[in-house]
Amino acid sequence: MTTTTVGSPEPASTPGSARPGTTGPREMRRVAGASAIGTGIELYDFLIFGLAAGLVFPQLFFPESDPLIGTLLSFMTFGAGFVSRPLGGIVFGHFGDRFSRKTMLVISLVATGACTVAMGLLPTYATVGVLAPILLVALRVLQGFFMGGEQSGAFLMVTEHAPRGRKAFFGAFVTAGSPIGSILGIGVFNIVAVATGPAFTEWGWRIPFLASAVLIAVGIYVRLGISESPVFRTMAAGDKVSRLPLAGVVATALPLIIGGVLVNLGFNLFIFIVNSFSMSYGTEQLGMDRNDILLSGMAGSFGMLISVFVAGWLADRIGLLKVMMAGAIFQIVWAFPYFWLFDSRDVGLIYLAVIVAYIGLSFVFGPMAAYYVSLFKPEYRYSGVALSYNLGAVLGGGLSPSIATALLGYFHGSAGISLYIAIGGVLSAIGLLITAKQVRRSSTETLGD
């Protein structure tokens, strides 16, 4: 890594130590709101693919397979979008650390949405044969690449603007984008499914994908109106921008990268079983009504939308590690009850399983922005956060629906999936322990806990 330090007005030798002028309350609200809206739009794009993968893609793009194999292939396509995320994170992290946090966020939003709209225009297997799933996979990989720069960049934008002692709370505006995207995605899917009826499988499924064009326009408007990260402005003004940020973070913070990977791996493992695999499991394996499963996910997302702010507020007061460790322990404890309730086929108990899962996982997810930003120095922070966060997403969320489907076939029941979820919680806890010393140090210096 080559980093120049001539004329820097603030030292940046430790994570979070750059202290430029504070962001005013009005601008802070704009940054937080823009991050929530932008991340929500991109999570909408990403999630509706997961819903379609469980509900319609097996029939439309993999029709010659038996139902379980078709679902597995569909979820493998879903996972392909995660595989490209680390590469996208590296590219966006490099340019975000060198040139602009804000510009990278605008580019990732536009490109991710364009891929989503293109998916809504794809021909199916019945029209073009094997070319259909090939095009679907290609667009999913591209979408994942551009998504790789989104959430990590939004983490930085909000927390680098946020005042001392409130970084976890304001960071929760970014994580709130996930339930916002879920609510939008599930809501649009449910409305379109009801409105189009039997035609949903034929053409109705395309509407949620095409609707992304409207959301992109909204996202561009709100993101162009915010200011560049004050931490980045300070680095640029002092000529402290790293020329090779990825090399710097790998050389100096590899254990922190590994810990960050494990934290997000465990979280993503469970959340994508809840919001993607459960849709397919409930309808195809348990014979439940599709609307009941979709609406349980929407109810859970509303619960998460509130609880991520509660978790962020608590993290600012009692510490990131305590709150996030509670969330990891919850995952271990809830792994088996989640599927016991689901397997009852009782709609009320399924709602309970899903809502409690979303709320409990918020205690890992809500403080994530402040957690990841606390791990890395400002000059290679975007690269470090993007690499660790997205590798965790690949190994967790990218694989979990496919692994859960395979475990279901092998064990002929949900017990193997529950064990898999519990192991994910253990991995998150291990990641928190690996990074504990650095998080405490950075919290003392920058978070004001």
Secondary structure, DSSP 4 states (H G I P E B T S, - for coil): --B--TT-SS--SSTT----SPPPHHHHHHHHHHHHHHHHHHHHHHHHHHHHHHHTHHHHH-TTS-HHHHHHHHHHHHHHHHHTHHHHHHHHHHHHHHT-HHHHHHHHHHHHHHHHHHHTT---HHHHTTHHHHHHHHHHHHHHHHHTTHHHHHHHHHHHHSPTT-HHHHHHHHHTHHHHHHHHHHHHHHHHHHHHGGGGTTTTTHHHHHTHHHHHHHHHHHHHTSPPPHHHHHHHHTT--BSSHHHHHHHHHHHHHHHHHHHHHHHHHHHHIIIIIHHHIIIIIS---HHHHHHHHHHHHHHHHHHHHHHHHHHHHH-HHHHHHHHHHHHHHHHHHHHHHHHTT-HHHHHHHHHHHHHHHHHHHTTHHHHHHTTS-GGGHHHHHHHHHHHHHIIIIITHHHHHHHHHHHHTSSHHHHHHHHHHHHHHHHHHHHHHHHHHHHIIIII--
